[in-house]
Amino acid sequence: MIYQPPTALPPGLLNDEDVQRALKEHDFGAVFRIARERAGISYSKIAAECDIKPDRVGTLARGQGRITSFEKVVQIADALRVPGRAVGLAPRPWEIDAGPAGTSSTENGPQLHRRTILQAATTTGLAAALPALHRPEAPKRITAAYVDRLRARTARLRRLDDILGGGDTYRVYLGEVQYTKGLLNRGSFTDDSRRRLTALLAEQAQQAGWAAFDGGRTRDAEGLYQESLDSARTAQDTDLYGNSLAFLAYSTITDDRRTAVTFAEDSCATINARTPCSVRALLYERLAWACAVNNQPTGAERALAAARKALAESEPGEAQPDWSAWVDDTELDIMTGRCWTELRRPLRAVPVLSTALARYSDDHARDKALYLSWLADAYLTAGEIEQAALTTGRALELSSAVASIRPRQRIAPLLDQLRPYSELSVVRDVLEHSAD
């Protein structure tokens, strides 16, 4: 029998318009107040189940203060049995356990795959959920072979980012950073194993920073990227140092476009004759993006050409770092389309984006939703409203079960641009779906 907390909202109340609005806005004080007034759920029960002080619950219910931490939002959703989608989370484990009536565990394809991994990771712990990721016990003296085993674990953990958003993976990746820092602080090493472990810390800090950025923790992301930069410098790992600069460019681009271009140019300046092809392509495509957002079409086109050349020079079987091996022709086509969309060149953007996305798997739901948002943007620039609406709707569907704020950040302005065309049925359908 599935546990049902005493604070679970009755279905009728959960579907109430006021409750739905409050959940969407993360106004949990209003939800607490309505739960007491209409369902008789006391503040003391809410406090106990949500691990919030009783006086804090009352203060929130009076409209004073907000819940802002991701962890607390998760705790409240579970205590009140609020579906993850209603508050911008991936489906919660108890949603999967219960399941809709008549739905088998083999239905729903990639969405179920993402949910199953998240359920296992959150209910039993990652090591128990995925035995292959069990962290090997540290020897008394840290050897290069042990660091290699940790690096292989980091590579396997990186695969979680393919199917889960940063809101779900941040704590997992941050735990790896903290473990490695602990080893460096208390372990015994050869000079080579210390350097290798410091480089691994740089790699792990980049992954944790990416998850933080994806989950809306901008300050945490920049701090982790800076930590990665420092570790890469200490380890004298030029490739990771360049990638840290590229990450800093990506994270600062919204607030300071010129600084982002400078970071991206500095990252490409680290490229030398020994730089792997995938790393070169990755750094150049991030420079292209920084240039495009800063309205520098010549710089963007030049960087994209350099990225394309780097991929073309890759030899079969050539070893590539796991953290850059995902860069391929499809990814570069998508970045090319994104750049031309930002530069308001829809005739260039639409063909390359639509072709690339046709071969891009729905399993990568967060990324595909994001990329579709740029295709929808390009359609809007071209005046193709119906195609923009259809593409936006598809992005909405894919992003609904991913704990990442970025798809919603991209889709919201597209919906605003579509509203003046609500007389079109396809636009009306998308706008109604976005309000669900």
C-alpha positions in Angstrom: 0.0 0.0 0.0 1.3 3.4 -1.0 1.8 5.8 1.9 -0.5 8.8 1.9 0.6 11.7 4.2 -2.1 13.4 6.3 -1.4 16.7 4.5 -2.3 15.3 1.0 -4.6 17.7 -0.8 -8.0 16.1 -1.8 -8.2 15.8 -5.6 -11.1 18.3 -5.8 -9.0 20.9 -3.9 -5.9 20.2 -5.9 -7.8 20.9 -9.1 -9.2 24.1 -7.7 -8.4 27.2 -9.9 -7.0 29.2 -7.0 -4.8 26.4 -5.8 -3.5 25.7 -9.3 -2.7 29.4 -9.7 -0.9 29.5 -6.3 1.1 26.4 -7.1 2.2 27.8 -10.5 3.4 31.0 -8.8 5.0 29.0 -5.9 2.8 30.9 -3.5 2.8 28.1 -1.0 1.5 30.3 1.8 -1.8 30.7 -0.2 -1.9 26.9 -0.6 -1.4 26.3 3.1 -4.2 28.8 3.9 -6.6 27.2 1.5 -5.7 23.7 2.7 -6.7 24.7 6.3 -9.8 26.6 5.3 -11.3 24.1 2.8 -9.8 20.8 3.8 -9.2 21.2 7.5 -5.5 20.5 7.3 -3.9 22.2 10.2 -0.8 24.3 10.1 0.9 22.1 12.6 0.4 19.0 10.4 1.8 21.0 7.4 4.7 22.1 9.5 5.5 18.6 10.6 5.3 17.0 7.1 7.1 19.9 5.3 9.8 20.3 8.0 8.9 24.0 8.4 8.5 25.7 11.8 4.8 26.2 12.7 5.1 29.9 13.1 6.8 30.1 9.6 3.8 28.2 8.1 1.4 30.8 9.6 3.6 33.7 8.4 3.6 32.3 4.9 -0.2 31.8 5.0 -0.6 35.5 5.9 1.2 36.4 2.7 4.6 37.2 4.3 7.7 35.7 2.7 8.2 33.1 0.0 9.6 29.6 -0.4 12.5 29.8 -2.8 14.8 26.8 -2.3 14.5 23.9 -4.7 14.8 21.3 -1.9 11.9 22.9 0.1 9.7 23.0 -3.0 10.3 19.3 -3.5 9.5 18.6 0.2 6.2 20.6 0.0 5.1 18.9 -3.2 5.6 15.5 -1.7 3.9 16.4 1.6 0.8 17.9 -0.1 0.9 15.3 -2.9 1.2 18.0 -5.5 2.2 16.5 -8.9 5.6 17.7 -10.0 4.3 19.3 -13.1 2.2 21.8 -11.2 5.2 23.3 -9.5 7.8 22.9 -12.3 9.4 19.6 -11.1 9.8 16.3 -12.8 7.2 13.7 -11.8 7.7 12.6 -8.2 8.4 9.0 -7.2 4.9 8.5 -5.6 3.3 9.7 -8.9 5.1 6.8 -10.7 4.2 4.3 -8.0 0.5 5.2 -8.1 0.3 5.7 -11.9 -2.9 6.5 -13.7 -5.5 3.8 -13.7 -5.0 1.3 -16.5 -1.5 2.5 -17.4 1.1 -0.2 -17.6 4.7 0.4 -16.6 5.8 -0.1 -20.2 3.9 2.9 -21.6 5.0 6.5 -22.1 8.4 5.7 -23.6 11.2 8.2 -22.9 9.2 10.1 -20.3 8.9 6.9 -18.2 12.6 6.2 -18.7 13.4 9.6 -17.2 11.0 9.1 -14.3 12.2 5.7 -13.5 15.8 6.8 -13.1 14.8 9.8 -11.0 12.6 7.6 -8.8 15.4 5.2 -8.1 17.9 7.9 -7.5 15.7 9.8 -5.0 14.2 6.8 -3.1 17.0 4.4 -2.8 20.1 6.5 -3.4 22.1 6.7 -6.6 24.6 4.0 -5.7 21.8 1.5 -4.9 19.8 2.5 -7.9 22.7 2.2 -10.3 25.1 -0.4 -8.9 27.7 0.4 -11.7 28.1 3.8 -10.2 29.1 2.6 -6.8 32.1 4.7 -5.7 35.2 2.6 -5.2 36.7 2.7 -1.7 39.7 5.0 -1.6 43.1 3.3 -0.9 45.4 4.6 1.8 47.6 6.1 -1.0 45.7 7.6 -3.9 47.1 6.2 -7.2 46.6 7.2 -10.8 44.6 4.0 -11.3 42.2 5.0 -8.6 41.7 8.4 -10.1 41.0 6.7 -13.5 38.2 4.7 -11.7 36.7 7.9 -10.3 36.9 9.5 -13.8 35.0 6.6 -15.3 32.4 7.0 -12.6 32.1 10.7 -13.4 31.6 9.8 -17.1 28.8 7.5 -16.2 27.1 10.0 -13.9 27.3 12.6 -16.8 24.8 10.5 -18.7 22.1 11.5 -16.2 22.3 15.0 -17.8 21.0 13.4 -21.0 17.6 12.7 -19.5 17.2 14.7 -16.3 17.3 18.5 -15.6 19.7 20.3 -13.3 17.1 20.5 -10.6 17.3 16.7 -10.3 21.1 16.2 -10.8 22.7 19.2 -9.1 23.0 17.5 -5.7 24.4 14.4 -7.3 27.1 16.2 -9.1 27.9 18.5 -6.2 28.4 15.4 -4.0 31.1 14.3 -6.4 32.8 17.6 -6.1 32.7 17.5 -2.3 34.0 13.9 -2.2 37.0 14.8 -4.5 37.8 17.9 -2.5 37.8 15.8 0.6 40.3 13.3 -0.9 42.6 16.2 -1.9 42.5 17.6 1.6 43.2 14.4 3.5 44.7 11.9 1.0 48.2 10.7 0.4 49.5 11.0 -3.2 52.2 10.8 -5.7 52.7 14.1 -7.6 51.1 12.6 -10.7 48.0 11.3 -8.9 47.4 14.6 -7.1 47.6 16.5 -10.4 45.2 14.0 -12.1 42.8 14.2 -9.2 42.9 18.0 -9.3 42.0 17.9 -13.0 39.1 15.5 -12.2 37.9 18.1 -9.7 37.9 20.7 -12.4 35.9 18.4 -14.6 33.4 17.6 -11.8 33.0 21.3 -10.9 32.1 22.0 -14.5 29.4 19.4 -14.5 28.0 20.6 -11.1 28.1 24.1 -12.4 26.2 23.2 -15.5 23.5 21.5 -13.4 23.3 24.5 -11.1 22.9 26.8 -14.2 20.2 24.5 -15.6 18.4 24.4 -12.3 18.4 28.2 -11.9 21.2 28.5 -9.4 23.2 31.1 -11.3 25.5 32.2 -8.5 26.3 28.6 -7.6 27.1 27.9 -11.2 29.5 30.8 -11.5 31.2 29.9 -8.3 31.7 26.3 -9.5 33.0 27.4 -12.9 35.5 29.7 -11.1 36.5 26.7 -8.9 36.9 24.6 -12.0 39.1 27.3 -13.6 41.3 27.4 -10.5 41.6 23.6 -10.4 42.4 23.3 -14.1 45.1 25.9 -13.7 46.6 24.1 -10.8 46.5 20.8 -12.7 48.0 22.5 -15.8 45.1 21.0 -17.9 44.8 23.4 -20.8 41.7 21.7 -22.2 39.7 21.9 -19.0 41.0 25.5 -18.4 39.6 26.5 -21.8 36.3 24.8 -21.1 35.9 26.6 -17.8 36.3 29.9 -19.6 33.7 28.8 -22.1 31.3 27.9 -19.4 31.8 31.3 -17.8 31.0 32.8 -21.2 27.8 30.9 -21.4 26.6 31.7 -17.9 27.4 35.5 -18.1 26.0 36.1 -21.6 22.6 37.3 -20.4 23.9 40.0 -18.1 27.2 41.0 -19.8 27.5 40.1 -23.5 30.8 41.8 -24.1 32.4 40.0 -21.1 30.9 36.8 -22.4 32.6 37.3 -25.8 35.9 38.0 -24.0 35.6 34.8 -22.0 34.8 32.8 -25.1 37.8 34.4 -27.0 40.1 33.6 -24.1 38.8 30.0 -24.1 39.7 29.6 -27.8 43.1 31.1 -27.2 44.0 28.0 -25.2 43.7 25.8 -28.3 47.0 24.3 -29.5 48.2 21.5 -31.7 47.5 18.9 -29.0 43.9 20.0 -28.3 41.4 17.2 -29.2 39.1 17.9 -32.2 35.9 17.7 -30.1 37.3 20.2 -27.6 38.3 22.6 -30.4 34.8 22.3 -31.8 33.1 22.8 -28.5 35.1 26.0 -27.7 34.6 27.5 -31.1 30.9 26.8 -31.1 30.5 28.6 -27.8 32.5 31.5 -29.2 30.0 31.5 -32.1 27.1 31.7 -29.7 28.6 34.6 -27.7 29.2 36.5 -30.9 25.7 35.8 -32.2 24.1 37.0 -29.0 26.3 40.1 -29.1 25.2 40.8 -32.8 28.5 40.0 -34.3 27.6 37.9 -37.4 31.1 37.9 -38.9 32.6 36.6 -35.7 29.8 34.0 -35.3 30.2 32.7 -38.9 34.0 32.5 -38.5 33.8 30.6 -35.3 31.2 28.2 -36.7 33.5 27.5 -39.7 36.4 26.8 -37.3 34.2 24.4 -35.3 33.2 22.6 -38.5 36.8 22.3 -39.6 37.8 20.8 -36.2 35.1 18.1 -36.4 36.1 17.3 -40.0 39.8 16.8 -38.9 38.8 14.2 -36.3 40.4 10.8 -37.1 38.4 7.6 -36.6 39.2 6.1 -33.2 40.9 9.3 -32.0 40.5 9.5 -28.2 38.3 12.4 -27.0 37.6 13.6 -23.5 34.2 12.3 -22.3 33.1 15.8 -21.4 33.4 16.9 -25.1 32.7 13.7 -26.9 29.0 14.7 -27.3 29.9 17.4 -29.8 29.1 16.1 -33.3 27.7 17.4 -36.6 24.1 17.4 -35.4 25.0 19.4 -32.3 26.9 21.9 -34.5 24.1 22.1 -36.9 21.8 23.0 -34.0 24.2 25.6 -32.7 24.4 27.0 -36.3 20.7 27.4 -36.4 20.5 29.0 -33.0 23.1 31.5 -34.0 21.3 32.5 -37.2 18.0 32.7 -35.2 19.7 35.1 -32.7 21.0 37.1 -35.7 17.5 37.3 -37.1 18.3 35.3 -40.3 15.4 32.9 -40.4 16.1 31.8 -44.0 19.4 30.4 -42.8 18.2 29.2 -39.4 15.0 27.2 -40.3 16.4 24.7 -42.8 19.4 23.7 -40.6 17.5 23.6 -37.4 14.5 21.6 -38.7 16.8 19.1 -40.4 19.0 18.6 -37.4 16.0 18.3 -35.0 14.4 15.7 -37.1 17.3 13.4 -36.3 17.5 14.5 -32.6 16.0 12.0 -30.1 13.1 12.9 -27.9 15.0 11.1 -25.1 17.0 14.3 -24.7 13.8 16.1 -23.8 15.2 19.2 -22.1 17.7 19.9 -24.9 15.2 19.2 -27.7 12.6 21.5 -26.1 15.2 24.3 -25.9 16.3 23.8 -29.5 12.7 23.7 -30.7 12.2 27.1 -29.0 14.8 28.6 -31.3 13.2 27.0 -34.3 9.8 28.5 -33.2 11.6 31.9 -32.7 12.9 31.7 -36.3 9.5 30.9 -37.6 8.1 34.0 -35.8 10.8 36.2 -37.3 9.8 34.8 -40.7 6.1 35.5 -40.1 5.2 31.8 -40.1 2.8 32.0 -37.2 1.2 28.6 -37.5 4.5 26.8 -37.7 5.8 28.8 -34.8 2.8 27.8 -32.7 3.1 24.1 -33.6 6.8 24.1 -32.8 6.2 25.9 -29.5 3.5 23.4 -28.6 6.0 20.5 -29.2 8.6 22.2 -27.0 6.0 22.6 -24.2 5.2 18.9 -24.3 8.8 17.8 -24.1 9.7 20.2 -21.3 6.7 19.3 -19.1 8.6 16.6 -17.1 12.1 18.1 -16.9 13.4 19.8 -13.8 15.1 22.6 -15.7 14.0 26.3 -15.8 15.6 27.0 -19.1 12.9 25.6 -21.4 10.3 27.6 -19.6 12.4 30.8 -19.8 12.7 30.3 -23.5 9.1 29.4 -24.2 7.4 32.2 -22.1 8.4 35.1 -24.5 7.3 32.9 -27.5 3.9 32.6 -26.0 3.7 36.3 -25.5 4.5 36.9 -29.1 1.8 34.4 -30.2 -1.0 35.9 -28.1 -1.9 38.6 -30.7 -2.7 35.8 -33.1 -5.1 33.9 -30.8 -7.8 34.0 -33.5 -5.9 31.2 -35.1 -7.0 27.8 -33.7 -3.5 26.4 -33.6 -2.3 29.4 -31.5 -5.3 29.1 -29.3 -4.6 25.5 -28.6 -1.0 26.2 -27.6 -2.0 29.0 -25.3 -4.6 26.9 -23.6 -2.1 24.0 -23.2 0.4 26.4 -21.7 -2.1 27.4 -19.0 -2.8 23.8 -17.9 
